[in-house]
Amino acid sequence: MMTRKIKEQILAIRDSGETNMLDTRTVQWIANREGYYELVIYLEDNSREYWHFIMTGEAPMEDDSDDQEDCE
């Protein structure tokens, strides 16, 4: 499931305008380059959920209350 951190990483790549977000190989390459290792791993096993998020903006979010500090 997508965590808040992964969502932020996806949005950071999207906002960079560097690639078409449907090109998941390039998204994964950029994520690796930027140190977004959670996203690199997430894309390996969750491509369907990722595509749904990209197309609709909706994603089931994992309860990542431990990551609260990372978002502030």
Predicted model as a PDB file, atoms N, CA, C, CB and O in Angstrom, pLDDT in the B-factor column:
MODEL        1                                                                  
ATOM      1  N   MET A   1       0.820  -1.195   0.000  1.00 88.00           N  
ATOM      2  CA  MET A   1       0.000   0.000   0.000  1.00 88.00           C  
ATOM      3  C   MET A   1       0.858   1.250   0.000  1.00 88.00           C  
ATOM      4  CB  MET A   1      -0.930   0.003   1.195  1.00 88.00           C  
ATOM      5  O   MET A   1       1.990   1.248   0.482  1.00 88.00           O  
ATOM      6  N   MET A   2       0.308   2.295  -0.539  1.00 93.00           N  
ATOM      7  CA  MET A   2       1.029   3.550  -0.635  1.00 93.00           C  
ATOM      8  C   MET A   2       1.077   4.238   0.731  1.00 93.00           C  
ATOM      9  CB  MET A   2       0.374   4.467  -1.682  1.00 93.00           C  
ATOM     10  O   MET A   2       0.067   4.341   1.427  1.00 93.00           O  
ATOM     11  N   THR A   3       2.257   4.701   1.093  1.00 95.00           N  
ATOM     12  CA  THR A   3       2.414   5.483   2.317  1.00 95.00           C  
ATOM     13  C   THR A   3       2.439   6.962   1.945  1.00 95.00           C  
ATOM     14  CB  THR A   3       3.713   5.075   3.089  1.00 95.00           C  
ATOM     15  O   THR A   3       2.550   7.319   0.772  1.00 95.00           O  
ATOM     16  N   ARG A   4       2.336   7.793   2.935  1.00 95.00           N  
ATOM     17  CA  ARG A   4       2.407   9.236   2.702  1.00 95.00           C  
ATOM     18  C   ARG A   4       3.758   9.593   2.067  1.00 95.00           C  
ATOM     19  CB  ARG A   4       2.202  10.019   4.035  1.00 95.00           C  
ATOM     20  O   ARG A   4       3.825  10.431   1.167  1.00 95.00           O  
ATOM     21  N   LYS A   5       4.815   8.961   2.535  1.00 96.00           N  
ATOM     22  CA  LYS A   5       6.152   9.236   2.006  1.00 96.00           C  
ATOM     23  C   LYS A   5       6.241   8.876   0.519  1.00 96.00           C  
ATOM     24  CB  LYS A   5       7.211   8.456   2.805  1.00 96.00           C  
ATOM     25  O   LYS A   5       6.805   9.637  -0.267  1.00 96.00           O  
ATOM     26  N   ILE A   6       5.698   7.737   0.134  1.00 97.00           N  
ATOM     27  CA  ILE A   6       5.712   7.329  -1.275  1.00 97.00           C  
ATOM     28  C   ILE A   6       4.890   8.302  -2.112  1.00 97.00           C  
ATOM     29  CB  ILE A   6       5.165   5.889  -1.434  1.00 97.00           C  
ATOM     30  O   ILE A   6       5.299   8.676  -3.211  1.00 97.00           O  
ATOM     31  N   LYS A   7       3.749   8.708  -1.605  1.00 96.00           N  
ATOM     32  CA  LYS A   7       2.917   9.672  -2.328  1.00 96.00           C  
ATOM     33  C   LYS A   7       3.682  10.972  -2.543  1.00 96.00           C  
ATOM     34  CB  LYS A   7       1.603   9.943  -1.562  1.00 96.00           C  
ATOM     35  O   LYS A   7       3.642  11.540  -3.634  1.00 96.00           O  
ATOM     36  N   GLU A   8       4.375  11.446  -1.520  1.00 97.00           N  
ATOM     37  CA  GLU A   8       5.167  12.671  -1.647  1.00 97.00           C  
ATOM     38  C   GLU A   8       6.276  12.505  -2.675  1.00 97.00           C  
ATOM     39  CB  GLU A   8       5.763  13.064  -0.296  1.00 97.00           C  
ATOM     40  O   GLU A   8       6.577  13.439  -3.418  1.00 97.00           O  
ATOM     41  N   GLN A   9       6.882  11.332  -2.724  1.00 98.00           N  
ATOM     42  CA  GLN A   9       7.941  11.072  -3.693  1.00 98.00           C  
ATOM     43  C   GLN A   9       7.385  11.065  -5.115  1.00 98.00           C  
ATOM     44  CB  GLN A   9       8.631   9.736  -3.387  1.00 98.00           C  
ATOM     45  O   GLN A   9       8.002  11.612  -6.029  1.00 98.00           O  
ATOM     46  N   ILE A  10       6.227  10.451  -5.298  1.00 98.00           N  
ATOM     47  CA  ILE A  10       5.571  10.450  -6.619  1.00 98.00           C  
ATOM     48  C   ILE A  10       5.275  11.879  -7.045  1.00 98.00           C  
ATOM     49  CB  ILE A  10       4.259   9.613  -6.592  1.00 98.00           C  
ATOM     50  O   ILE A  10       5.556  12.267  -8.179  1.00 98.00           O  
ATOM     51  N   LEU A  11       4.709  12.656  -6.140  1.00 97.00           N  
ATOM     52  CA  LEU A  11       4.344  14.032  -6.473  1.00 97.00           C  
ATOM     53  C   LEU A  11       5.572  14.900  -6.755  1.00 97.00           C  
ATOM     54  CB  LEU A  11       3.530  14.644  -5.341  1.00 97.00           C  
ATOM     55  O   LEU A  11       5.517  15.795  -7.597  1.00 97.00           O  
ATOM     56  N   ALA A  12       6.666  14.641  -6.061  1.00 98.00           N  
ATOM     57  CA  ALA A  12       7.905  15.393  -6.311  1.00 98.00           C  
ATOM     58  C   ALA A  12       8.412  15.131  -7.726  1.00 98.00           C  
ATOM     59  CB  ALA A  12       8.994  15.012  -5.277  1.00 98.00           C  
ATOM     60  O   ALA A  12       8.838  16.057  -8.417  1.00 98.00           O  
ATOM     61  N   ILE A  13       8.365  13.884  -8.151  1.00 98.00           N  
ATOM     62  CA  ILE A  13       8.804  13.557  -9.513  1.00 98.00           C  
ATOM     63  C   ILE A  13       7.833  14.164 -10.521  1.00 98.00           C  
ATOM     64  CB  ILE A  13       8.904  12.016  -9.712  1.00 98.00           C  
ATOM     65  O   ILE A  13       8.252  14.722 -11.536  1.00 98.00           O  
ATOM     66  N   ARG A  14       6.561  14.056 -10.244  1.00 97.00           N  
ATOM     67  CA  ARG A  14       5.568  14.648 -11.156  1.00 97.00           C  
ATOM     68  C   ARG A  14       5.790  16.152 -11.296  1.00 97.00           C  
ATOM     69  CB  ARG A  14       4.132  14.369 -10.651  1.00 97.00           C  
ATOM     70  O   ARG A  14       5.777  16.692 -12.402  1.00 97.00           O  
ATOM     71  N   ASP A  15       5.994  16.823 -10.158  1.00 97.00           N  
ATOM     72  CA  ASP A  15       6.159  18.276 -10.177  1.00 97.00           C  
ATOM     73  C   ASP A  15       7.443  18.719 -10.878  1.00 97.00           C  
ATOM     74  CB  ASP A  15       6.147  18.808  -8.766  1.00 97.00           C  
ATOM     75  O   ASP A  15       7.545  19.857 -11.337  1.00 97.00           O  
ATOM     76  N   SER A  16       8.418  17.817 -10.956  1.00 97.00           N  
ATOM     77  CA  SER A  16       9.661  18.166 -11.654  1.00 97.00           C  
ATOM     78  C   SER A  16       9.433  18.293 -13.159  1.00 97.00           C  
ATOM     79  CB  SER A  16      10.744  17.113 -11.375  1.00 97.00           C  
ATOM     80  O   SER A  16      10.180  18.990 -13.846  1.00 97.00           O  
ATOM     81  N   GLY A  17       8.398  17.617 -13.671  1.00 97.00           N  
ATOM     82  CA  GLY A  17       8.111  17.661 -15.095  1.00 97.00           C  
ATOM     83  C   GLY A  17       9.139  16.940 -15.946  1.00 97.00           C  
ATOM     84  O   GLY A  17       9.177  17.116 -17.164  1.00 97.00           O  
ATOM     85  N   GLU A  18       9.959  16.142 -15.318  1.00 97.00           N  
ATOM     86  CA  GLU A  18      11.067  15.492 -16.014  1.00 97.00           C  
ATOM     87  C   GLU A  18      10.641  14.329 -16.904  1.00 97.00           C  
ATOM     88  CB  GLU A  18      12.062  15.003 -15.016  1.00 97.00           C  
ATOM     89  O   GLU A  18      11.334  14.006 -17.869  1.00 97.00           O  
ATOM     90  N   THR A  19       9.508  13.694 -16.593  1.00 97.00           N  
ATOM     91  CA  THR A  19       9.074  12.546 -17.384  1.00 97.00           C  
ATOM     92  C   THR A  19       7.558  12.432 -17.373  1.00 97.00           C  
ATOM     93  CB  THR A  19       9.707  11.253 -16.853  1.00 97.00           C  
ATOM     94  O   THR A  19       6.874  13.011 -16.529  1.00 97.00           O  
ATOM     95  N   ASN A  20       7.065  11.687 -18.315  1.00 97.00           N  
ATOM     96  CA  ASN A  20       5.665  11.293 -18.323  1.00 97.00           C  
ATOM     97  C   ASN A  20       5.497  10.278 -17.193  1.00 97.00           C  
ATOM     98  CB  ASN A  20       5.224  10.695 -19.729  1.00 97.00           C  
ATOM     99  O   ASN A  20       6.217   9.280 -17.149  1.00 97.00           O  
ATOM    100  N   MET A  21       4.570  10.517 -16.292  1.00 97.00           N  
ATOM    101  CA  MET A  21       4.411   9.657 -15.117  1.00 97.00           C  
ATOM    102  C   MET A  21       3.926   8.257 -15.472  1.00 97.00           C  
ATOM    103  CB  MET A  21       3.446  10.290 -14.144  1.00 97.00           C  
ATOM    104  O   MET A  21       3.978   7.362 -14.629  1.00 97.00           O  
ATOM    105  N   LEU A  22       3.460   8.048 -16.694  1.00 95.00           N  
ATOM    106  CA  LEU A  22       3.069   6.707 -17.115  1.00 95.00           C  
ATOM    107  C   LEU A  22       4.276   5.877 -17.555  1.00 95.00           C  
ATOM    108  CB  LEU A  22       2.054   6.790 -18.249  1.00 95.00           C  
ATOM    109  O   LEU A  22       4.172   4.663 -17.726  1.00 95.00           O  
ATOM    110  N   ASP A  23       5.402   6.531 -17.733  1.00 97.00           N  
ATOM    111  CA  ASP A  23       6.648   5.839 -18.068  1.00 97.00           C  
ATOM    112  C   ASP A  23       7.295   5.380 -16.755  1.00 97.00           C  
ATOM    113  CB  ASP A  23       7.625   6.773 -18.896  1.00 97.00           C  
ATOM    114  O   ASP A  23       8.207   6.024 -16.237  1.00 97.00           O  
ATOM    115  N   THR A  24       6.809   4.270 -16.239  1.00 96.00           N  
ATOM    116  CA  THR A  24       7.218   3.839 -14.898  1.00 96.00           C  
ATOM    117  C   THR A  24       8.698   3.485 -14.809  1.00 96.00           C  
ATOM    118  CB  THR A  24       6.397   2.650 -14.471  1.00 96.00           C  
ATOM    119  O   THR A  24       9.298   3.630 -13.745  1.00 96.00           O  
ATOM    120  N   ARG A  25       9.289   3.032 -15.888  1.00 96.00           N  
ATOM    121  CA  ARG A  25      10.739   2.742 -15.848  1.00 96.00           C  
ATOM    122  C   ARG A  25      11.538   4.011 -15.596  1.00 96.00           C  
ATOM    123  CB  ARG A  25      11.202   2.085 -17.170  1.00 96.00           C  
ATOM    124  O   ARG A  25      12.482   4.012 -14.807  1.00 96.00           O  
ATOM    125  N   THR A  26      11.156   5.095 -16.271  1.00 98.00           N  
ATOM    126  CA  THR A  26      11.857   6.362 -16.065  1.00 98.00           C  
ATOM    127  C   THR A  26      11.540   6.929 -14.696  1.00 98.00           C  
ATOM    128  CB  THR A  26      11.483   7.372 -17.154  1.00 98.00           C  
ATOM    129  O   THR A  26      12.421   7.479 -14.035  1.00 98.00           O  
ATOM    130  N   VAL A  27      10.301   6.804 -14.262  1.00 98.00           N  
ATOM    131  CA  VAL A  27       9.949   7.247 -12.906  1.00 98.00           C  
ATOM    132  C   VAL A  27      10.813   6.513 -11.884  1.00 98.00           C  
ATOM    133  CB  VAL A  27       8.438   7.004 -12.617  1.00 98.00           C  
ATOM    134  O   VAL A  27      11.324   7.118 -10.942  1.00 98.00           O  
ATOM    135  N   GLN A  28      10.969   5.225 -12.075  1.00 98.00           N  
ATOM    136  CA  GLN A  28      11.781   4.424 -11.160  1.00 98.00           C  
ATOM    137  C   GLN A  28      13.254   4.844 -11.233  1.00 98.00           C  
ATOM    138  CB  GLN A  28      11.636   2.921 -11.488  1.00 98.00           C  
ATOM    139  O   GLN A  28      13.927   4.892 -10.203  1.00 98.00           O  
ATOM    140  N   TRP A  29      13.750   5.142 -12.402  1.00 98.00           N  
ATOM    141  CA  TRP A  29      15.136   5.580 -12.560  1.00 98.00           C  
ATOM    142  C   TRP A  29      15.360   6.909 -11.838  1.00 98.00           C  
ATOM    143  CB  TRP A  29      15.495   5.714 -14.057  1.00 98.00           C  
ATOM    144  O   TRP A  29      16.351   7.078 -11.128  1.00 98.00           O  
ATOM    145  N   ILE A  30      14.424   7.858 -12.027  1.00 98.00           N  
ATOM    146  CA  ILE A  30      14.533   9.154 -11.356  1.00 98.00           C  
ATOM    147  C   ILE A  30      14.444   8.970  -9.843  1.00 98.00           C  
ATOM    148  CB  ILE A  30      13.427  10.121 -11.847  1.00 98.00           C  
ATOM    149  O   ILE A  30      15.202   9.585  -9.092  1.00 98.00           O  
ATOM    150  N   ALA A  31      13.522   8.128  -9.402  1.00 98.00           N  
ATOM    151  CA  ALA A  31      13.376   7.869  -7.965  1.00 98.00           C  
ATOM    152  C   ALA A  31      14.679   7.333  -7.380  1.00 98.00           C  
ATOM    153  CB  ALA A  31      12.228   6.870  -7.707  1.00 98.00           C  
ATOM    154  O   ALA A  31      15.093   7.745  -6.296  1.00 98.00           O  
ATOM    155  N   ASN A  32      15.317   6.425  -8.089  1.00 98.00           N  
ATOM    156  CA  ASN A  32      16.593   5.882  -7.623  1.00 98.00           C  
ATOM    157  C   ASN A  32      17.655   6.976  -7.557  1.00 98.00           C  
ATOM    158  CB  ASN A  32      17.061   4.742  -8.542  1.00 98.00           C  
ATOM    159  O   ASN A  32      18.392   7.076  -6.577  1.00 98.00           O  
ATOM    160  N   ARG A  33      17.729   7.783  -8.592  1.00 98.00           N  
ATOM    161  CA  ARG A  33      18.701   8.876  -8.646  1.00 98.00           C  
ATOM    162  C   ARG A  33      18.504   9.865  -7.494  1.00 98.00           C  
ATOM    163  CB  ARG A  33      18.595   9.608  -9.984  1.00 98.00           C  
ATOM    164  O   ARG A  33      19.469  10.372  -6.921  1.00 98.00           O  
ATOM    165  N   GLU A  34      17.229  10.131  -7.166  1.00 98.00           N  
ATOM    166  CA  GLU A  34      16.910  11.106  -6.120  1.00 98.00           C  
ATOM    167  C   GLU A  34      16.951  10.509  -4.718  1.00 98.00           C  
ATOM    168  CB  GLU A  34      15.547  11.697  -6.371  1.00 98.00           C  
ATOM    169  O   GLU A  34      16.776  11.226  -3.733  1.00 98.00           O  
ATOM    170  N   GLY A  35      17.180   9.204  -4.621  1.00 98.00           N  
ATOM    171  CA  GLY A  35      17.232   8.567  -3.302  1.00 98.00           C  
ATOM    172  C   GLY A  35      15.862   8.208  -2.756  1.00 98.00           C  
ATOM    173  O   GLY A  35      15.708   8.010  -1.551  1.00 98.00           O  
ATOM    174  N   TYR A  36      14.865   8.122  -3.626  1.00 98.00           N  
ATOM    175  CA  TYR A  36      13.506   7.746  -3.228  1.00 98.00           C  
ATOM    176  C   TYR A  36      13.379   6.225  -3.294  1.00 98.00           C  
ATOM    177  CB  TYR A  36      12.435   8.436  -4.144  1.00 98.00           C  
ATOM    178  O   TYR A  36      12.618   5.688  -4.098  1.00 98.00           O  
ATOM    179  N   TYR A  37      14.121   5.555  -2.453  1.00 97.00           N  
ATOM    180  CA  TYR A  37      14.205   4.095  -2.533  1.00 97.00           C  
ATOM    181  C   TYR A  37      12.885   3.411  -2.187  1.00 97.00           C  
ATOM    182  CB  TYR A  37      15.293   3.591  -1.610  1.00 97.00           C  
ATOM    183  O   TYR A  37      12.600   2.326  -2.694  1.00 97.00           O  
ATOM    184  N   GLU A  38      12.083   4.032  -1.334  1.00 97.00           N  
ATOM    185  CA  GLU A  38      10.765   3.470  -1.024  1.00 97.00           C  
ATOM    186  C   GLU A  38       9.914   3.391  -2.292  1.00 97.00           C  
ATOM    187  CB  GLU A  38      10.046   4.321   0.055  1.00 97.00           C  
ATOM    188  O   GLU A  38       9.209   2.407  -2.517  1.00 97.00           O  
ATOM    189  N   LEU A  39       9.990   4.429  -3.110  1.00 98.00           N  
ATOM    190  CA  LEU A  39       9.222   4.452  -4.359  1.00 98.00           C  
ATOM    191  C   LEU A  39       9.763   3.431  -5.356  1.00 98.00           C  
ATOM    192  CB  LEU A  39       9.252   5.856  -4.980  1.00 98.00           C  
ATOM    193  O   LEU A  39       8.983   2.780  -6.052  1.00 98.00           O  
ATOM    194  N   VAL A  40      11.068   3.281  -5.435  1.00 97.00           N  
ATOM    195  CA  VAL A  40      11.666   2.291  -6.337  1.00 97.00           C  
ATOM    196  C   VAL A  40      11.114   0.905  -6.014  1.00 97.00           C  
ATOM    197  CB  VAL A  40      13.219   2.301  -6.223  1.00 97.00           C  
ATOM    198  O   VAL A  40      10.690   0.173  -6.908  1.00 97.00           O  
ATOM    199  N   ILE A  41      11.124   0.557  -4.750  1.00 97.00           N  
ATOM    200  CA  ILE A  41      10.637  -0.757  -4.314  1.00 97.00           C  
ATOM    201  C   ILE A  41       9.128  -0.865  -4.512  1.00 97.00           C  
ATOM    202  CB  ILE A  41      10.998  -1.005  -2.834  1.00 97.00           C  
ATOM    203  O   ILE A  41       8.630  -1.894  -4.969  1.00 97.00           O  
ATOM    204  N   TYR A  42       8.401   0.198  -4.167  1.00 97.00           N  
ATOM    205  CA  TYR A  42       6.946   0.215  -4.320  1.00 97.00           C  
ATOM    206  C   TYR A  42       6.541  -0.074  -5.768  1.00 97.00           C  
ATOM    207  CB  TYR A  42       6.378   1.572  -3.874  1.00 97.00           C  
ATOM    208  O   TYR A  42       5.613  -0.848  -6.004  1.00 97.00           O  
ATOM    209  N   LEU A  43       7.217   0.531  -6.725  1.00 97.00           N  
ATOM    210  CA  LEU A  43       6.864   0.347  -8.130  1.00 97.00           C  
ATOM    211  C   LEU A  43       7.075  -1.085  -8.609  1.00 97.00           C  
ATOM    212  CB  LEU A  43       7.672   1.288  -8.987  1.00 97.00           C  
ATOM    213  O   LEU A  43       6.419  -1.523  -9.555  1.00 97.00           O  
ATOM    214  N   GLU A  44       7.973  -1.811  -7.974  1.00 95.00           N  
ATOM    215  CA  GLU A  44       8.203  -3.212  -8.345  1.00 95.00           C  
ATOM    216  C   GLU A  44       6.961  -4.070  -8.130  1.00 95.00           C  
ATOM    217  CB  GLU A  44       9.366  -3.784  -7.543  1.00 95.00           C  
ATOM    218  O   GLU A  44       6.664  -4.943  -8.945  1.00 95.00           O  
ATOM    219  N   ASP A  45       6.237  -3.829  -7.043  1.00 94.00           N  
ATOM    220  CA  ASP A  45       5.138  -4.718  -6.646  1.00 94.00           C  
ATOM    221  C   ASP A  45       3.753  -4.091  -6.701  1.00 94.00           C  
ATOM    222  CB  ASP A  45       5.381  -5.207  -5.272  1.00 94.00           C  
ATOM    223  O   ASP A  45       2.759  -4.777  -6.461  1.00 94.00           O  
ATOM    224  N   ASN A  46       3.666  -2.806  -7.011  1.00 95.00           N  
ATOM    225  CA  ASN A  46       2.379  -2.118  -6.909  1.00 95.00           C  
ATOM    226  C   ASN A  46       2.053  -1.285  -8.143  1.00 95.00           C  
ATOM    227  CB  ASN A  46       2.369  -1.232  -5.690  1.00 95.00           C  
ATOM    228  O   ASN A  46       1.483  -0.200  -8.022  1.00 95.00           O  
ATOM    229  N   SER A  47       2.400  -1.768  -9.309  1.00 91.00           N  
ATOM    230  CA  SER A  47       2.199  -0.970 -10.516  1.00 91.00           C  
ATOM    231  C   SER A  47       0.724  -0.657 -10.763  1.00 91.00           C  
ATOM    232  CB  SER A  47       2.778  -1.693 -11.718  1.00 91.00           C  
ATOM    233  O   SER A  47       0.390   0.431 -11.232  1.00 91.00           O  
ATOM    234  N   ARG A  48      -0.136  -1.584 -10.458  1.00 92.00           N  
ATOM    235  CA  ARG A  48      -1.577  -1.360 -10.678  1.00 92.00           C  
ATOM    236  C   ARG A  48      -2.103  -0.231  -9.792  1.00 92.00           C  
ATOM    237  CB  ARG A  48      -2.371  -2.654 -10.403  1.00 92.00           C  
ATOM    238  O   ARG A  48      -2.834   0.644 -10.255  1.00 92.00           O  
ATOM    239  N   GLU A  49      -1.725  -0.263  -8.521  1.00 95.00           N  
ATOM    240  CA  GLU A  49      -2.139   0.792  -7.584  1.00 95.00           C  
ATOM    241  C   GLU A  49      -1.526   2.136  -8.000  1.00 95.00           C  
ATOM    242  CB  GLU A  49      -1.717   0.430  -6.126  1.00 95.00           C  
ATOM    243  O   GLU A  49      -2.183   3.174  -7.926  1.00 95.00           O  
ATOM    244  N   TYR A  50      -0.271   2.105  -8.433  1.00 96.00           N  
ATOM    245  CA  TYR A  50       0.396   3.323  -8.900  1.00 96.00           C  
ATOM    246  C   TYR A  50      -0.353   3.917 -10.084  1.00 96.00           C  
ATOM    247  CB  TYR A  50       1.859   3.029  -9.287  1.00 96.00           C  
ATOM    248  O   TYR A  50      -0.643   5.113 -10.087  1.00 96.00           O  
ATOM    249  N   TRP A  51      -0.671   3.109 -11.088  1.00 94.00           N  
ATOM    250  CA  TRP A  51      -1.386   3.590 -12.268  1.00 94.00           C  
ATOM    251  C   TRP A  51      -2.737   4.180 -11.878  1.00 94.00           C  
ATOM    252  CB  TRP A  51      -1.578   2.453 -13.281  1.00 94.00           C  
ATOM    253  O   TRP A  51      -3.137   5.216 -12.407  1.00 94.00           O  
ATOM    254  N   HIS A  52      -3.433   3.531 -10.964  1.00 95.00           N  
ATOM    255  CA  HIS A  52      -4.721   4.053 -10.506  1.00 95.00           C  
ATOM    256  C   HIS A  52      -4.534   5.438  -9.874  1.00 95.00           C  
ATOM    257  CB  HIS A  52      -5.375   3.077  -9.491  1.00 95.00           C  
ATOM    258  O   HIS A  52      -5.325   6.348 -10.121  1.00 95.00           O  
ATOM    259  N   PHE A  53      -3.502   5.588  -9.072  1.00 96.00           N  
ATOM    260  CA  PHE A  53      -3.234   6.891  -8.438  1.00 96.00           C  
ATOM    261  C   PHE A  53      -2.924   7.949  -9.483  1.00 96.00           C  
ATOM    262  CB  PHE A  53      -2.065   6.782  -7.441  1.00 96.00           C  
ATOM    263  O   PHE A  53      -3.433   9.067  -9.404  1.00 96.00           O  
ATOM    264  N   ILE A  54      -2.098   7.611 -10.457  1.00 95.00           N  
ATOM    265  CA  ILE A  54      -1.729   8.575 -11.496  1.00 95.00           C  
ATOM    266  C   ILE A  54      -2.956   8.992 -12.310  1.00 95.00           C  
ATOM    267  CB  ILE A  54      -0.651   7.980 -12.424  1.00 95.00           C  
ATOM    268  O   ILE A  54      -3.105  10.164 -12.652  1.00 95.00           O  
ATOM    269  N   MET A  55      -3.821   8.047 -12.614  1.00 95.00           N  
ATOM    270  CA  MET A  55      -4.985   8.348 -13.456  1.00 95.00           C  
ATOM    271  C   MET A  55      -6.124   9.039 -12.703  1.00 95.00           C  
ATOM    272  CB  MET A  55      -5.502   7.076 -14.072  1.00 95.00           C  
ATOM    273  O   MET A  55      -6.860   9.830 -13.291  1.00 95.00           O  
ATOM    274  N   THR A  56      -6.274   8.746 -11.404  1.00 95.00           N  
ATOM    275  CA  THR A  56      -7.426   9.271 -10.667  1.00 95.00           C  
ATOM    276  C   THR A  56      -7.072  10.200  -9.508  1.00 95.00           C  
ATOM    277  CB  THR A  56      -8.227   8.136 -10.143  1.00 95.00           C  
ATOM    278  O   THR A  56      -7.912  10.973  -9.048  1.00 95.00           O  
ATOM    279  N   GLY A  57      -5.839  10.124  -9.043  1.00 92.00           N  
ATOM    280  CA  GLY A  57      -5.455  10.891  -7.856  1.00 92.00           C  
ATOM    281  C   GLY A  57      -5.879  10.224  -6.564  1.00 92.00           C  
ATOM    282  O   GLY A  57      -5.728  10.798  -5.485  1.00 92.00           O  
ATOM    283  N   GLU A  58      -6.413   9.010  -6.669  1.00 91.00           N  
ATOM    284  CA  GLU A  58      -6.891   8.279  -5.494  1.00 91.00           C  
ATOM    285  C   GLU A  58      -5.980   7.090  -5.222  1.00 91.00           C  
ATOM    286  CB  GLU A  58      -8.352   7.808  -5.692  1.00 91.00           C  
ATOM    287  O   GLU A  58      -5.554   6.391  -6.141  1.00 91.00           O  
ATOM    288  N   ALA A  59      -5.692   6.875  -3.948  1.00 84.00           N  
ATOM    289  CA  ALA A  59      -4.894   5.708  -3.565  1.00 84.00           C  
ATOM    290  C   ALA A  59      -5.223   5.325  -2.141  1.00 84.00           C  
ATOM    291  CB  ALA A  59      -3.378   5.987  -3.716  1.00 84.00           C  
ATOM    292  O   ALA A  59      -5.346   6.194  -1.277  1.00 84.00           O  
ATOM    293  N   PRO A  60      -5.368   4.034  -1.883  1.00 79.00           N  
ATOM    294  CA  PRO A  60      -5.531   3.608  -0.501  1.00 79.00           C  
ATOM    295  C   PRO A  60      -4.242   3.914   0.243  1.00 79.00           C  
ATOM    296  CB  PRO A  60      -5.889   2.092  -0.410  1.00 79.00           C  
ATOM    297  O   PRO A  60      -3.153   3.549  -0.201  1.00 79.00           O  
ATOM    298  N   MET A  61      -4.373   4.580   1.366  1.00 75.00           N  
ATOM    299  CA  MET A  61      -3.185   4.974   2.112  1.00 75.00           C  
ATOM    300  C   MET A  61      -2.974   4.042   3.294  1.00 75.00           C  
ATOM    301  CB  MET A  61      -3.300   6.430   2.591  1.00 75.00           C  
ATOM    302  O   MET A  61      -3.906   3.706   4.025  1.00 75.00           O  
ATOM    303  N   GLU A  62      -1.722   3.637   3.459  1.00 70.00           N  
ATOM    304  CA  GLU A  62      -1.329   2.831   4.601  1.00 70.00           C  
ATOM    305  C   GLU A  62      -1.254   3.748   5.815  1.00 70.00           C  
ATOM    306  CB  GLU A  62       0.034   2.105   4.348  1.00 70.00           C  
ATOM    307  O   GLU A  62      -0.863   4.910   5.696  1.00 70.00           O  
ATOM    308  N   ASP A  63      -1.627   3.230   6.980  1.00 64.00           N  
ATOM    309  CA  ASP A  63      -1.506   4.006   8.207  1.00 64.00           C  
ATOM    310  C   ASP A  63      -0.035   4.102   8.555  1.00 64.00           C  
ATOM    311  CB  ASP A  63      -2.321   3.366   9.375  1.00 64.00           C  
ATOM    312  O   ASP A  63       0.565   3.153   9.060  1.00 64.00           O  
ATOM    313  N   ASP A  64       0.537   5.262   8.276  1.00 56.00           N  
ATOM    314  CA  ASP A  64       1.962   5.441   8.527  1.00 56.00           C  
ATOM    315  C   ASP A  64       2.175   6.524   9.570  1.00 56.00           C  
ATOM    316  CB  ASP A  64       2.705   5.791   7.228  1.00 56.00           C  
ATOM    317  O   ASP A  64       2.953   7.456   9.362  1.00 56.00           O  
ATOM    318  N   SER A  65       1.493   6.400  10.672  1.00 53.00           N  
ATOM    319  CA  SER A  65       1.577   7.402  11.724  1.00 53.00           C  
ATOM    320  C   SER A  65       2.991   7.560  12.249  1.00 53.00           C  
ATOM    321  CB  SER A  65       0.650   7.046  12.855  1.00 53.00           C  
ATOM    322  O   SER A  65       3.321   8.602  12.816  1.00 53.00           O  
ATOM    323  N   ASP A  66       3.844   6.540  12.075  1.00 50.00           N  
ATOM    324  CA  ASP A  66       5.244   6.654  12.497  1.00 50.00           C  
ATOM    325  C   ASP A  66       6.005   7.634  11.622  1.00 50.00           C  
ATOM    326  CB  ASP A  66       5.928   5.288  12.461  1.00 50.00           C  
ATOM    327  O   ASP A  66       7.046   8.146  12.033  1.00 50.00           O  
ATOM    328  N   ASP A  67       5.501   7.906  10.413  1.00 49.00           N  
ATOM    329  CA  ASP A  67       6.176   8.814   9.494  1.00 49.00           C  
ATOM    330  C   ASP A  67       5.720  10.253   9.658  1.00 49.00           C  
ATOM    331  CB  ASP A  67       5.949   8.372   8.075  1.00 49.00           C  
ATOM    332  O   ASP A  67       6.099  11.104   8.854  1.00 49.00           O  
ATOM    333  N   GLN A  68       4.932  10.550  10.656  1.00 47.00           N  
ATOM    334  CA  GLN A  68       4.420  11.897  10.857  1.00 47.00           C  
ATOM    335  C   GLN A  68       5.538  12.936  10.875  1.00 47.00           C  
ATOM    336  CB  GLN A  68       3.632  11.964  12.147  1.00 47.00           C  
ATOM    337  O   GLN A  68       5.390  14.013  10.299  1.00 47.00           O  
ATOM    338  N   GLU A  69       6.643  12.626  11.524  1.00 46.00           N  
ATOM    339  CA  GLU A  69       7.746  13.570  11.638  1.00 46.00           C  
ATOM    340  C   GLU A  69       8.328  13.906  10.267  1.00 46.00           C  
ATOM    341  CB  GLU A  69       8.836  13.004  12.548  1.00 46.00           C  
ATOM    342  O   GLU A  69       8.791  15.026  10.052  1.00 46.00           O  
ATOM    343  N   ASP A  70       8.309  12.953   9.339  1.00 48.00           N  
ATOM    344  CA  ASP A  70       8.865  13.169   8.015  1.00 48.00           C  
ATOM    345  C   ASP A  70       8.063  14.171   7.212  1.00 48.00           C  
ATOM    346  CB  ASP A  70       8.944  11.871   7.271  1.00 48.00           C  
ATOM    347  O   ASP A  70       8.598  14.783   6.287  1.00 48.00           O  
ATOM    348  N   CYS A  71       6.792  14.354   7.540  1.00 47.00           N  
ATOM    349  CA  CYS A  71       5.909  15.192   6.735  1.00 47.00           C  
ATOM    350  C   CYS A  71       5.854  16.625   7.235  1.00 47.00           C  
ATOM    351  CB  CYS A  71       4.522  14.611   6.718  1.00 47.00           C  
ATOM    352  O   CYS A  71       5.293  17.494   6.568  1.00 47.00           O  
ATOM    353  N   GLU A  72       6.416  16.873   8.373  1.00 41.00           N  
ATOM    354  CA  GLU A  72       6.325  18.229   8.936  1.00 41.00           C  
ATOM    355  C   GLU A  72       7.510  19.063   8.553  1.00 41.00           C  
ATOM    356  CB  GLU A  72       6.209  18.180  10.443  1.00 41.00           C  
ATOM    357  O   GLU A  72       7.595  20.228   8.941  1.00 41.00           O  
TER     358      GLU A  72                                                      
ENDMDL                                                                          
END                                                                             
